[in-house]
């Protein structure tokens, strides 16, 4: 990252989709930048020309792991590649030895993925509890009031998928550690938008899909696991140790496993997915994650201002510390309005919890917001 402020207009030109569409749906999937296309071409060209000498090489995956760890503030040994957020949460939901009478605390603002991965424990006598939101917020005491001596795990989104509320993960981690409780986080809506390093957030495990703000493909993602915890958690499979420099492994038999987060990976890696994530990480790093957060903060500030000026309401908090890239706008017939925005105005938004969800990244601009809010106002009139 250089010292000059980013040229946001030039960076916007890296996203060809924006030539035809106003895109405010990054909380669902990103539109791909040119670096993704180049990664495809490099991967295919290498397979055609060298039979995959580079594209199918383990060191390419290692390089991607190192790039993502550097970008997100973790150690490479703490990063495992997964298929998506749900895959990472599923690993976490099988990672701890729970017994009948124990409980796991979730919240009433979770994506269904963070509910269903824990449901199997109910058949074994483990209780699933939900922290109850207050005014579309999840303050720390909402979690604390559900915790007792039998609470073993708390699992929550960093940034909720609906109204975009940002949970105080460092505060929640401190609360959990004091009680000897493990903390798992769905980090997909925060990674690539918020600059706080994963190692400073506090959770023991953080699942992140690659297809949103990290500019990766669907079917690719990562799972962060705190280095000190890697050897303690259980998984329903093991990965055979491989002779690699700097990798501590116990090679007494073919069933021994790595003592780093790579042990959560089974079989062949997603070579193309890792390559694209590496390209996305380099692109983000060239801009600067802190600058991206500052840009998204300014855009969402402007969006909230325009929503209010248009006589609309928002379920998203005003304070930046309680939100990220999502602005939730409840309207009548939200699904119908979303469809008309696409068909009549070439504007892409989403609907969650019977509200329009506007979500933006650094490639958006004030004109996108003005056009969208104006079109919403016309359509609901």
Buried (B, 14 or more C-beta within 10 A) or exposed (E): EEEEEBEBEEBBEBBEBBEEBBBBBBBBBBBBBEBBBEBBEBBEEBBEEEEEEBBBBEEBBBBBBBBBBBBBBBBBBBBBBBBBBBBBBBBBBBBBEBEEEBBBBBBEBBBEBBBBBBEEBEEEEBBBBBBEBEEBBBBBEBBBEBBEEEBBBBBBBBBBBBBBBBBBBEEBBEBBEEEEBBBBBBBBBBBBBBBBEBBEBBBBBBBBBBBBBBBBBEBBBBBBBBBEBBEEBEBEEBBBBEEBEEBEBEEEEEEBBBBBBBBBBEEEBBBBBBBBBBBBBBBBEEBBBEBBBBBBBEBBBBBBEBBEEBEBEBBBBEEBEBBBBBBBBBBEEBEEBBEBBBEEBEBBBBBBBEBBBBBBBBBBBEEBBBBBBBBBBEBBE
